[in-house]
Amino acid sequence: MQLNAFINVFNFLAKPIDLLAWYVSSEECVDALEMHEPYTYLNGLQMQDLEDLLEDIKVYKELENNVNQSYWEDVQTIVVDELSKLRRLAAPDARRDGVHQAVADDVTQIFKGKTGSQLEALQTQIEQKITGRRDGVDIGYWESLLSQLKAHMARARLRERHQHNLRRKLQLLKQEQGVAQPADQQPPQQQHHPHHPHKTESPDRERAEEAASGGGEAGEAAAAAEEAAEEAEEEEEEEEAACAALYAAGRYSPARLAAGALSPGTLLVEPAHDDQRVAFLRAALLRQPAASGGTASSLEQAAARSMGAAADHAPFSAEHALPEQPCLWADKYRPRKPRYFNRVHTGFEWNKYNQTHYDMDNPPPKIVQGYKFNIFYPDLIDKNATPEFSLKPCPENADFAVLRFHAGPPYEDIAFKIVNREWEYSYKRGFRCHFHNNIFQLWFHFKRYRYRR
C-alpha cells in the first residue's frame, strides 16, 4: 500500500490517502520535509471524496497492525467531522444539531489555539455535565459540543506532532551542516591560537620598550603606528581564518535537497530560463513608458474627475493591518503598497421610521451608504492581470468587514475596514468594478431596507 502511495506521489497522481500515507511514512526521513499539517490535505474535498477517504483509512488501519494507529485515528476523526458538516449543509431542512450557528462560531473561537492538554481538560468537564444529567442541562447541546471538541483535539494532536517532527528534523539538519556542534567541538575561530604568542604579552610593556628605544615623542608616535598596523594585520588574519573555517564546515552552501523532499506540484525552473523571463519582462516594461500611467497626482486627478464633486463624499483611509506574508517575488522586485484615492458616501436615510421620529430641523444621524475605492497600480508587472478583491467579516466585530485588494508584483496586498452590510450590485445603482488606465475602481452602495411596523 505504501509503495503504491509513493509511486502516485512521485508521478503527481496522488489522492488524499496517498498524501496522508506519504506524510506519516516520511517522518523518519530527514530529507523529506513537509511544511504543512496533514489535515490540510482535506481542504476542498467534496462529500464523495471524504467518503472514499474514510474507507481508505479503514483499510490502512487494518493493514498496518497498530502502527501509527493514533495518527490514523486522529485523521479519521477529522474526516468524519468534515463529512458531517457537508451533510448538514446538503440537507438544510433536516433536523439541526443542538448548537445554533452563531453559538457554534463562538465555540470554535474558544477551541481554536488551545493545546491538546487544555482541550482534554475541557472534554473532562463536558463529559461530567453529560453523565451528571442535572435538571435544566441541555444534553443535546453538550453532546454536539463534545463531537466538535473531539475534532479539535485531533487537529491539536496532529499539529503538535507536526511541530515536533519539524523541530527534530531541523536539529538533525543543523548537526549535518555543523551549525549545532557539541560543546567540546568549538569552531576554530573560538579556540585559543597558540601561534600568536604576542597576544599574551602586555601592551603596556611593549609600548614602554618601544618608546624607550625610539626616544622622545617621535619614538612614541612611531611605536603607536607600528602597533596599530600589527593589530590590523592580526584582525585580518583572524577574520580570514574564521571565514575559511566556516567555508570548510559547509555553512556557505545550502544543503542539497533530495527529489523526494519536494512537495507534490512543485515546479522546477532552470536559473537561465528564469533570468531570461525576468529580463524579458523588464525590457517589455521599459518599451512601454506610457503604460506606467504617469504620476500619482495625475492618477488622483483622473479618479476625482470620474467620481465628480459631491458634498456627501468624505475622504476614507481606514486601512486594516494585514499579517505579514512573504512574497515569492520579493527577491526580484521591491514590494510596495499601492496608493489610493478613496471616498465614503454618507447621508440621511429617510425611511418610515426616520420620517416619523425626525424632521429637517432635527435630522437623523448620518449613516454610511457606500464607498468608492480607487487603487492605483501604475507599475504592475503583468499588465494583463486584473486586480481582485475579497470581503471577509472582522473576527473581532461582526458589524465591520475587511475589504482586501490583491494585484500582484510589485504591489503588496492592501485592506480597508468597512461597514458590513449587503451591497447593491446593480450598475444602475452606481456599482462599478473595473481596471482601466492603471486604476482599479470599486464603487458600491448598500442596500436600503424598508421599515415595517
C-alpha positions as CSV (number, residue, x, y, z in Angstrom):
1,M,0.0,0.0,0.0
2,Q,2.8,2.5,0.9
3,L,4.7,1.6,-2.2
4,N,1.6,2.5,-4.3
5,A,1.3,5.8,-2.4
6,F,4.9,6.7,-3.1
7,I,4.5,5.9,-6.8
8,N,1.4,8.0,-7.1
9,V,3.1,10.9,-5.2
10,F,6.2,10.9,-7.5
11,N,4.0,10.7,-10.6
12,F,1.7,13.6,-9.5
13,L,-1.3,11.2,-9.4
14,A,-1.7,11.2,-5.6
15,K,-5.0,11.0,-3.9
16,P,-5.6,12.3,-0.4
17,I,-4.9,8.9,1.1
18,D,-1.6,8.7,-0.7
19,L,-0.6,12.1,0.6
20,L,-1.6,11.1,4.2
21,A,0.4,7.8,3.9
22,W,3.4,9.6,2.4
23,Y,3.3,12.1,5.3
24,V,3.4,9.5,8.1
25,S,6.0,7.3,6.4
26,S,8.3,10.2,5.8
27,E,8.5,11.3,9.4
28,E,11.8,9.3,9.9
29,C,13.3,10.6,6.7
30,V,15.4,13.7,7.3
31,D,15.4,14.7,3.6
32,A,11.6,14.6,3.3
33,L,10.3,17.8,4.9
34,E,6.6,18.6,4.9
35,M,5.8,22.2,5.8
36,H,2.0,21.8,6.4
37,E,0.0,19.7,8.8
38,P,-1.5,16.5,7.3
39,Y,-5.1,17.7,7.8
40,T,-4.6,20.4,5.2
41,Y,-4.8,17.7,2.6
42,L,-8.6,17.6,3.3
43,N,-9.2,21.2,2.2
44,G,-11.5,21.4,-0.7
45,L,-12.7,17.8,-0.7
46,Q,-16.3,17.1,-1.6
47,M,-18.6,14.7,0.2
48,Q,-17.9,11.7,-2.2
49,D,-14.1,12.3,-1.8
50,L,-14.4,12.3,2.0
51,E,-16.5,9.1,2.0
52,D,-13.9,7.3,-0.2
53,L,-11.1,8.6,2.0
54,L,-12.8,7.2,5.1
55,E,-12.9,3.8,3.6
56,D,-9.3,4.0,2.6
57,I,-8.3,5.0,6.1
58,K,-10.1,1.9,7.5
59,V,-8.1,-0.3,5.1
60,Y,-4.8,1.3,6.2
61,K,-5.7,0.8,9.9
62,E,-6.3,-2.9,9.3
63,L,-3.1,-3.5,7.3
64,E,-0.6,-1.6,9.4
65,N,-1.4,-3.6,12.6
66,N,-1.3,-1.0,15.3
67,V,1.5,1.0,13.5
68,N,0.7,4.7,13.5
69,Q,-2.8,4.0,14.9
70,S,-3.0,7.3,16.8
71,Y,-2.2,9.1,13.6
72,W,-4.9,7.4,11.6
73,E,-7.4,7.7,14.4
74,D,-7.0,11.5,14.5
75,V,-7.2,11.8,10.7
76,Q,-10.4,9.6,10.7
77,T,-11.9,11.8,13.4
78,I,-11.3,14.9,11.3
79,V,-12.7,13.3,8.2
80,V,-15.9,12.3,10.0
81,D,-16.3,15.8,11.3
82,E,-15.8,17.4,7.9
83,L,-18.2,14.9,6.4
84,S,-20.9,15.7,8.9
85,K,-20.5,19.4,8.2
86,L,-21.1,18.8,4.5
87,R,-24.1,16.6,5.1
88,R,-25.7,19.2,7.3
89,L,-25.1,21.8,4.6
90,A,-26.6,19.5,1.9
91,A,-29.7,18.9,3.9
92,P,-30.8,22.3,5.4
93,D,-34.3,21.1,6.1
94,A,-33.1,18.2,8.2
95,R,-33.0,18.3,12.0
96,R,-30.4,20.7,13.2
97,D,-27.9,19.8,15.9
98,G,-28.1,21.3,19.4
99,V,-25.9,24.3,18.6
100,H,-27.0,27.4,16.8
101,Q,-24.7,28.7,14.1
102,A,-23.9,31.9,15.9
103,V,-23.1,30.0,19.1
104,A,-21.1,27.4,17.1
105,D,-18.9,30.2,15.7
106,D,-18.2,31.4,19.3
107,V,-17.4,27.8,20.4
108,T,-15.0,27.4,17.5
109,Q,-13.2,30.6,18.6
110,I,-12.9,29.1,22.1
111,F,-11.5,25.9,20.9
112,K,-9.1,27.5,18.4
113,G,-5.5,27.9,19.6
114,K,-5.7,25.7,22.6
115,T,-3.2,22.9,23.2
116,G,-4.1,19.2,23.5
117,S,-3.9,19.2,27.3
118,Q,-6.2,22.2,27.6
119,L,-8.8,20.5,25.2
120,E,-8.6,17.3,27.2
121,A,-9.5,19.3,30.4
122,L,-12.5,20.7,28.5
123,Q,-13.5,17.3,27.4
124,T,-13.5,16.0,31.0
125,Q,-15.7,18.9,32.1
126,I,-18.2,18.3,29.3
127,E,-18.4,14.6,29.9
128,Q,-19.1,15.3,33.6
129,K,-22.0,17.5,32.6
130,I,-23.4,14.8,30.3
131,T,-23.1,11.9,32.8
132,G,-24.4,14.1,35.7
133,R,-27.7,14.7,33.9
134,R,-28.8,17.5,36.2
135,D,-32.1,19.3,35.7
136,G,-32.0,22.1,33.2
137,V,-28.9,20.8,31.4
138,D,-29.4,20.5,27.6
139,I,-27.8,17.1,26.9
140,G,-28.1,17.5,23.1
141,Y,-26.2,20.8,23.2
142,W,-23.3,19.3,25.2
143,E,-23.2,16.1,23.1
144,S,-22.9,18.2,19.9
145,L,-20.2,20.3,21.6
146,L,-18.4,17.1,22.6
147,S,-18.4,15.9,18.9
148,Q,-16.9,19.2,17.8
149,L,-14.3,19.1,20.6
150,K,-13.1,15.7,19.5
151,A,-12.3,17.0,16.0
152,H,-10.4,20.0,17.5
153,M,-8.5,17.7,19.8
154,A,-7.5,15.5,16.8
155,R,-6.3,18.6,15.0
156,A,-4.3,19.8,18.0
157,R,-2.6,16.4,18.4
158,L,-1.6,16.4,14.7
159,R,-0.4,20.0,14.9
160,E,1.8,19.2,18.0
161,R,3.1,16.1,16.2
162,H,3.9,18.1,13.1
163,Q,5.8,20.8,15.2
164,H,7.7,18.1,17.0
165,N,8.8,16.5,13.7
166,L,9.9,19.9,12.3
167,R,12.0,20.7,15.3
168,R,13.6,17.2,15.3
169,K,14.5,17.4,11.6
170,L,15.8,20.9,11.9
171,Q,18.1,19.8,14.7
172,L,19.4,16.9,12.6
173,L,19.9,19.2,9.6
174,K,21.8,21.7,11.8
175,Q,24.1,18.9,13.1
176,E,24.7,17.7,9.5
177,Q,25.7,21.2,8.4
178,G,27.8,21.8,11.5
179,V,25.7,24.5,13.0
180,A,24.8,22.7,16.2
181,Q,28.1,21.3,17.5
182,P,28.8,19.8,20.9
183,A,30.5,21.9,23.5
184,D,33.8,20.1,23.1
185,Q,33.9,20.9,19.4
186,Q,34.2,24.6,19.2
187,P,34.8,26.3,15.9
188,P,38.5,27.2,15.2
189,Q,37.8,30.9,15.4
190,Q,36.7,30.5,19.0
191,Q,39.7,28.4,20.2
192,H,42.9,29.7,21.6
193,H,45.6,30.3,18.8
194,P,49.0,29.2,20.1
195,H,50.7,30.5,17.0
196,H,50.1,34.1,18.2
197,P,52.3,34.3,21.3
198,H,52.5,38.1,21.1
199,K,48.8,38.3,22.1
200,T,49.6,37.2,25.7
201,E,52.2,39.9,26.2
202,S,51.3,43.1,27.9
203,P,50.7,46.0,25.5
204,D,51.9,48.5,28.2
205,R,55.3,46.7,28.4
206,E,55.7,46.7,24.6
207,R,54.8,50.3,24.4
208,A,57.3,51.3,27.1
209,E,60.1,49.3,25.5
210,E,59.5,50.8,22.0
211,A,59.2,54.3,23.5
212,A,62.5,53.9,25.3
213,S,64.3,52.7,22.2
214,G,62.8,55.4,20.0
215,G,63.4,58.2,22.4
216,G,61.1,61.2,22.9
217,E,57.7,62.0,21.2
218,A,58.9,60.8,17.8
219,G,59.7,57.4,19.2
220,E,56.3,57.1,20.8
221,A,54.4,58.1,17.6
222,A,56.4,55.6,15.6
223,A,55.7,52.9,18.2
224,A,52.0,53.6,18.2
225,A,51.7,53.5,14.4
226,E,53.6,50.2,14.3
227,E,51.4,48.7,17.0
228,A,48.2,49.8,15.1
229,A,49.5,48.2,11.9
230,E,50.2,44.9,13.7
231,E,46.8,44.9,15.3
232,A,45.1,45.5,12.0
233,E,47.1,42.7,10.4
234,E,46.2,40.3,13.3
235,E,42.5,41.1,13.0
236,E,42.6,40.5,9.2
237,E,44.3,37.1,9.7
238,E,41.7,36.1,12.3
239,E,38.9,37.1,10.0
240,E,40.3,35.1,7.1
241,A,40.8,32.1,9.4
242,A,37.2,32.3,10.6
243,C,35.9,32.6,7.0
244,A,38.0,29.6,6.0
245,A,36.6,27.6,8.9
246,L,33.0,28.4,8.0
247,Y,33.6,27.5,4.4
248,A,35.2,24.2,5.3
249,A,32.1,23.5,7.6
250,G,29.9,24.0,4.6
251,R,27.8,26.9,6.1
252,Y,28.1,29.0,2.9
253,S,26.4,26.4,0.8
254,P,22.8,25.3,1.2
255,A,22.0,21.6,1.9
256,R,21.4,19.5,-1.2
257,L,17.7,18.9,-1.5
258,A,16.6,15.4,-2.4
259,A,13.9,15.0,-5.1
260,G,11.7,13.1,-2.7
261,A,11.6,16.2,-0.3
262,L,9.7,18.3,-2.9
263,S,6.0,18.8,-2.3
264,P,3.7,17.4,-5.0
265,G,3.0,20.0,-7.7
266,T,6.4,21.9,-7.2
267,L,7.6,23.5,-10.5
268,L,11.3,23.3,-11.3
269,V,12.7,26.2,-13.2
270,E,16.2,26.4,-14.6
271,P,18.1,29.6,-13.5
272,A,18.9,30.5,-17.1
273,H,15.2,30.3,-18.1
274,D,14.2,32.3,-15.1
275,D,16.8,35.1,-15.8
276,Q,15.5,35.2,-19.4
277,R,11.9,35.6,-18.3
278,V,12.8,38.4,-15.9
279,A,14.9,40.2,-18.5
280,F,12.0,39.9,-21.0
281,L,9.5,41.4,-18.6
282,R,11.8,44.3,-17.6
283,A,12.5,45.1,-21.3
284,A,8.8,45.0,-22.1
285,L,8.1,47.4,-19.3
286,L,10.8,49.8,-20.5
287,R,9.5,49.7,-24.1
288,Q,6.1,50.9,-22.8
289,P,6.7,54.1,-20.9
290,A,3.2,55.3,-21.4
291,A,1.8,52.3,-19.6
292,S,3.3,53.4,-16.4
293,G,0.3,55.7,-16.1
294,G,2.1,58.9,-15.0
295,T,2.5,60.2,-11.5
296,A,0.3,59.5,-8.6
297,S,-1.1,63.1,-8.6
298,S,-2.3,62.6,-12.2
299,L,-4.0,59.3,-11.3
300,E,-5.7,61.0,-8.3
301,Q,-6.9,63.8,-10.6
302,A,-8.3,61.2,-13.0
303,A,-10.1,59.4,-10.2
304,A,-11.5,62.6,-8.8
305,R,-12.8,63.6,-12.3
306,S,-14.5,60.2,-12.7
307,M,-16.2,60.4,-9.3
308,G,-17.3,64.0,-9.6
309,A,-17.8,66.6,-6.9
310,A,-20.3,65.7,-4.2
311,A,-20.9,67.2,-0.8
312,D,-21.7,63.9,0.8
313,H,-18.4,62.4,-0.1
314,A,-15.6,62.3,2.5
315,P,-12.0,61.0,2.3
316,F,-11.6,57.4,3.5
317,S,-8.3,55.9,4.6
318,A,-9.2,53.4,7.3
319,E,-6.5,50.8,6.4
320,H,-6.6,47.4,8.1
321,A,-3.3,45.8,9.1
322,L,-2.7,42.5,7.3
323,P,-0.5,39.8,8.7
324,E,3.0,39.8,7.2
325,Q,3.1,37.4,4.2
326,P,6.4,36.9,2.4
327,C,6.1,37.2,-1.4
328,L,7.9,34.8,-3.7
329,W,8.9,37.6,-6.0
330,A,10.4,39.8,-3.2
331,D,13.9,38.9,-4.3
332,K,13.3,40.3,-7.8
333,Y,11.0,43.3,-7.2
334,R,10.9,45.7,-4.3
335,P,7.5,45.2,-2.6
336,R,5.4,48.4,-2.2
337,K,2.0,49.4,-1.1
338,P,-0.3,50.9,-3.8
339,R,-1.6,54.4,-3.5
340,Y,-5.3,55.1,-3.4
341,F,-7.9,57.8,-3.6
342,N,-11.0,56.6,-1.6
343,R,-14.3,58.2,-0.6
344,V,-17.1,57.2,1.7
345,H,-20.6,58.2,0.9
346,T,-22.7,59.3,4.0
347,G,-26.2,60.7,4.2
348,F,-29.6,60.6,5.8
349,E,-31.9,57.7,5.3
350,W,-35.4,58.9,5.2
351,N,-37.3,55.7,5.8
352,K,-40.6,55.4,7.5
353,Y,-39.1,55.3,11.0
354,N,-36.9,58.3,10.5
355,Q,-39.8,60.3,8.9
356,T,-41.9,59.6,11.9
357,H,-39.3,60.5,14.5
358,Y,-37.2,63.2,12.8
359,D,-37.6,66.2,10.5
360,M,-35.3,68.6,8.6
361,D,-34.7,70.8,11.6
362,N,-33.8,67.7,13.7
363,P,-32.4,65.3,11.2
364,P,-31.5,61.7,11.9
365,P,-27.8,60.7,12.3
366,K,-25.9,60.2,9.1
367,I,-25.0,56.6,8.1
368,V,-22.6,55.1,5.7
369,Q,-24.4,54.5,2.4
370,G,-21.5,53.3,0.2
371,Y,-17.8,53.5,-0.7
372,K,-15.7,54.4,-3.8
373,F,-12.3,52.8,-3.9
374,N,-9.7,53.9,-6.5
375,I,-6.5,51.9,-6.1
376,F,-3.5,52.9,-8.3
377,Y,-1.3,50.2,-9.9
378,P,0.9,52.2,-12.4
379,D,3.9,49.8,-12.3
380,L,2.1,46.5,-12.4
381,I,4.4,43.9,-14.0
382,D,1.7,41.8,-15.6
383,K,-0.5,44.3,-17.4
384,N,-2.9,41.5,-18.4
385,A,-3.6,40.6,-14.8
386,T,-6.7,42.2,-13.3
387,P,-6.6,43.1,-9.6
388,E,-9.0,41.3,-7.4
389,F,-10.8,42.0,-4.1
390,S,-12.2,39.8,-1.3
391,L,-14.5,40.6,1.5
392,K,-14.4,38.9,4.9
393,P,-16.1,39.8,8.2
394,C,-14.0,41.1,11.0
395,P,-13.4,38.3,13.5
396,E,-13.5,40.8,16.5
397,N,-16.6,42.7,15.4
398,A,-19.3,41.3,13.1
399,D,-20.6,44.9,12.3
400,F,-17.5,45.5,10.2
401,A,-15.7,43.7,7.3
402,V,-12.3,43.7,5.8
403,L,-12.1,44.5,2.1
404,R,-8.8,43.3,0.7
405,F,-7.2,44.1,-2.7
406,H,-4.7,41.9,-4.5
407,A,-2.9,42.7,-7.7
408,G,0.5,41.0,-8.0
409,P,4.1,42.1,-8.2
410,P,5.5,44.6,-7.3
411,Y,2.5,45.5,-5.1
412,E,1.6,44.2,-1.7
413,D,-2.0,43.5,-0.7
414,I,-3.9,46.3,0.9
415,A,-7.0,46.1,3.0
416,F,-9.6,48.5,4.5
417,K,-12.1,48.2,7.3
418,I,-15.6,49.0,6.1
419,V,-19.2,48.6,7.4
420,N,-20.5,45.1,7.0
421,R,-23.8,45.5,5.1
422,E,-25.3,43.9,2.0
423,W,-24.1,45.5,-1.3
424,E,-26.2,46.8,-4.2
425,Y,-24.7,45.1,-7.3
426,S,-26.9,46.9,-9.9
427,Y,-24.9,49.2,-12.2
428,K,-28.0,51.5,-12.2
429,R,-27.4,52.0,-8.5
430,G,-23.8,53.0,-9.1
431,F,-21.9,49.7,-8.8
432,R,-18.6,49.8,-10.7
433,C,-15.8,47.2,-10.7
434,H,-13.2,47.5,-13.5
435,F,-9.5,48.1,-14.1
436,H,-8.7,50.8,-16.6
437,N,-5.8,53.2,-17.1
438,N,-3.9,51.6,-14.2
439,I,-6.8,52.4,-11.8
440,F,-8.8,49.7,-10.2
441,Q,-12.2,51.2,-9.3
442,L,-14.7,49.5,-6.9
443,W,-17.7,51.6,-6.3
444,F,-20.8,50.3,-4.5
445,H,-23.8,51.4,-2.3
446,F,-25.5,49.5,0.4
447,K,-29.0,48.1,0.0
448,R,-31.8,50.1,1.7
449,Y,-34.2,48.3,3.9
450,R,-37.8,49.4,4.2
451,Y,-39.1,50.0,7.7
452,R,-42.2,47.9,8.6
453,R,-44.3,48.4,11.7
